[in-house]
Amino acid sequence: MAIVRTRVADDTWVFKSELYVEVNAGLVVTSEGGILIDTLPFPSETQQIIDFAKRICPQGIKYVVNTISHADHVYGSCFFPDAELIAHEQCREMLISHGFEALEYAKEQTPELRNVEIRLPKVVFDEGMVIRLGGKTVHLIHSPGPSPEVCVAHVREDKVLFASDLMMPVPYIATPFSNIDDFKNSLNNLHDYNLECIVQGHGDILLRGEVTSSIEVSTAYLVDIQELVDQLTSSGKTRHDLLKHGIEQFERSRIPLGGLVQQFHQSNLLHLWEEARTAKRQKRKADENLEQEAVA
């Protein structure tokens, strides 16, 4: 199946997977070579990027950036052995601690991944890094929230931001590695950039007229679902009551990503629900311990 290819600036392209949750990768073409921002999950899709890059960027891919350690963004990195691989230092750590084992399991389920290998980045950064190549400047900015290692890639001259999973049709926080407060802070930081478009980690490209409102709606969504869960847990409501609150209530459509956004939304609610219940249990136990110490 052919990937979807979109030109978002004179020298910048986006590739969208048709096989896995509309995940996006990008290519910045310069006179001295290319900068690839993420890859696609299946070798057949990454091969299409390679074939296209050979035609439009004969100098070859000089850099590959991993914006997150998730399989759908990094599995194609091994097919660019001559390119310098760059990521946040925590991305390298996450690949070491989780990536190898996850890939072995994935190969058992998906034979197409048999030739995929985890490639570890040799160039890592902490807060940020600047790549300059052939008159283009790509600023990598640490933007935790969906996961602690996430970075976004700002192509300054083209005013394009590759936002990784920080921007999706609905923010996704239902993982052990997410942090909702970091997520909101990283989203708010996006207002600092003058952008013509945002390439989401998954889904459609956000154009200039959508950029500011999409950032604000994403931030508001995280605030609103957190307040909802706090309110329902405090008033003794149940999980059934929680799941009555559909995605449309939060200014989101359930149509994108083949309808998966509603599933992501429910997972978010349940994740926060379990966090809130765990916090209440811990507080109750701490209060009981204090009472026992006072009696003793």
N, C-alpha and C positions, 0 to 999 in steps of 0.2 A: 504494500500500500504506500502510495506517495505521501510524503510529508507536505504540509502547507507552508509555502515560502512567501514571506511578505517583506517588501522593502519599506523601511520606516524612515530612512534618510538616504542621501546620495550614496553613502558608503557603508550603510548599516542594514543588516538583514535579520529577520526573525524566522526561525523554523519551528513549526508546531507539530507535535506528535499526533498522529491519528490513531495510534494503538494504545496509548496510556494517558488518560485524564488530561489531554490537551496540554501537556507539559511543553514549555518553550525553551529554546536555546537561541543564541544570537551570534552574529559574525560581524566584526568591524574590519573593513578592508582598507589597507593603506598601501602606499607605494613601496613599503619595505616588508610587507607581509600582513598576515591577519591575526586578529585577537578573537578567539572563540570563547564565548561566555556560556558555560555549561554545555552539555551534550544531550542527546536523547537516549532513552533507556535501552532500545534494541539495536543490535549491530546493523540490521538492514536499514534503519533510519539514519544512524550515524554515517553509514556508507554514502547515503544520498547527500549529506552535508559535505563529506570528503570530495565527492564527484563534482559538486557545485563549486566548492572552493578551488579546485584545480583549474576550473574554467575562468573564474572571476578574480582569483588571487594567485597568480602563478608563482609568486615569491614564497608561497607556502604559509602554513599556520605557525606563527612564532610563539604565541602564548595561548594556553588554555586556562580558563579561570573556573574553579569550582566554587559556586556561591553558597552551596550547602552540601552536606555529606549524603543526602538522600540518593538512593539508587537511581532514580529516574533522571537525576541531574549529572551523575558522575560515571555511569557505566561505560560511556563512550570514550572516556579520557585515555584509556589504554590504546586506542587506535590512532593516537597522535604522538608516537614515541619520540619524535624529534622536537616537539614543542615543549617549552618550559611550562610546567604545571604550577599554578599559583592558587593559594587558598588561605583562609584564616587559620591560625595555628590550632584552634579548637576543631576545625574541620579535619585536619590531619589526625588529631587525637581520636575523633569520633570514628574515622575510617578504620583506625587500628583496633579500637575497642569493639566496634560493632560491624564494620563493613565486610570483613573477610567471612565471618560466620554467616551473615545475612546472604552473601553472594552464593555460598555453597548450598544453602537451603533453596535459593531462587533457581539455581541450576537444576536441582532435582524436579522442580515444578515446571520449568520453562527451558526446554532443550536448546532454544535459539541462543541462550546465554552461555553456551558451553565454552566459547572462545573469549569471553569477557574475563578480565583480571582487574583487581583493585590496584590502581596506580596511586601511590602516595605523592602528594605535592612536595617538591624540594624547596620551593620558595614560599615562605609563610610570613604573615604579618599579624600585628596585634590590632591596633585601632584602625589603621588604614594604609593604603599603598597607592602610588601613582604609576601607571604604565604609560610611557611615551613612545610612540612608534609612528614613523612616517607622517608626522604632522597631526596625529590624533592623540588625545589625552583621555585615558580611562582611569577614573578615580574609584578605587575599591574602598567601601566604607563599611565597617563592622556594624551590623544592624540586627542584634539579637531579638528574640521574641518567639518566632515559630520554633527556633532551636538556637542554642547558644553560639553556634558557629556562623550563622547567616551573615553574608555580606551582600550589598547591592553594588552595581557597577554603573557609574555615571559617565556616559560618553559626552564630554563637555562640549566639543565643537558641534555635535549634532543635537544636543539637548535631549538626549534619550537616556532613560534610566531602565536598566535591567534589574527589576526589584526582587527577583527570586521569590520564595514563598512568603515574603513579607506582604506582598500584594497578590490576592487571589479573589475570585468572585465572592468568596466568604472567607474571612480569616479562620485559620484552623489551629486550634490550641490543644486538641485532645491527644497529646503525647506526653510521655514522662519528661521530655526535655524542654517543653514550652514554658514561657513565663509571660503572663498577661501584662504585667507592668512594663517589662522590657519591650514587649510588643507595641504597646501604646506609645512609649517614648520614641521607638524607632520610626513608627508611622509619622509622628509629629515632626521628626527631623526632616522628613521628605519635603516639607514646605519650604525648606531653605534653598531648594534648587529651582531654577527657571527651566521648566521642562516642556518640550513639545509633545512628548508621549511617555508612557510607562509601559514596559513589557512585563506583564504579570508572570509569576512563576508558572501559572496554569491559566488557560483561558484567553479571552480576547485582549488585544492591545488597547490601552486607554489613550485616547487622543487628547489634544490640548484642552478642549472644553470640558473633558471629563476628569482631568487630573486632580484638581483641588477637591472637587466634590467627592470623588472616589476615596481619597485619603481620609476626608472628614467622616464619610459614612462608615468606613472600616473602623476608625477609632471609636465612633459612637456605638457601633455594634458591640465592640468589646466592653465598653462601659455599661451598656444597657443589659447585656446578658449577665454580667457580673452582678449588677443591681437586682436583676430578676431572681437569680439564684439566692442571693442574700435575703431577699424579701420572702421568698417561698419557704426557705429553710427556717427562717425566724418565726413564721406563722404556722409551722407544723404541717405544711402541705406535703404531698407525695410526689414521687417521680411521675406518676400519671398526670398530675396537675402540671408539672414542669413541661412535659412533652406536648401539652396542648398549645404551646406557644410556638407557632410555625415561623419559618424564615421570613415570610412576607411581613410579619409584624415588625421586623427590624429593617425595613426599606431594602429588602433583598428579594431577588427573584429566585425561584427554585429551578428555572430552566437551564442556566449555564452548566457546563461540564456534564451534559447528558442527564441532568437532574440530580447529580450527586451532592449539590450544595445543601439540599435538605438533610441528607444523611450526615454531612459534615456538621451542619448546625446542631442536629440532635446529639451527635458525639460531643460537641463543645459543651452543650448544656449538661450532659451526664458527667463529663469530666469535672466541670466546676462543682456540680452537685456532690460528687464523691469527695472532692477537696474540702468543701464546706463541712460535710459530715465528719470527715477525719479531723478537721480542726476543732469541731465541737467536742468530739470524743476526747481529744488530747487536752482541751481546756478543762473538761469535766474531771478527767483523771488528775490533772495538776491541782485543781481545787480540792479534790478529795485528799490528795497527799498533804496539802497545806493544813487541812483540818486535822488530819491524823497527827501531824507534827505538833500542832497547837495543843492537842489533847495530851500528847506525850510530855 
